Amino acid sequence: MLFEFDQYLGFLAFLTILTMGFWLMIFLMSFVPYWIGGSVVELIKEKREARKKAKEEKA
């Protein structure tokens, strides 16, 4: 026999964990930059509004 049943289960567990790790890495590589980019855009909008408000109060 090539593999025992326990070795087969271990191999399946290894493949499952490897696949989950791969897809988690793909998800994080696509989602995290999108999240950071959106946060930066919101921060810029808030600073622009604050500057516009301060300029209106001055005038």
Buried (B, 14 or more C-beta within 10 A) or exposed (E): EEEEEEEEEEEEEEEEEEEEEEEEEEEEEEEEEEEEEEEEEEEEEEEEEEEEEEEEEEE
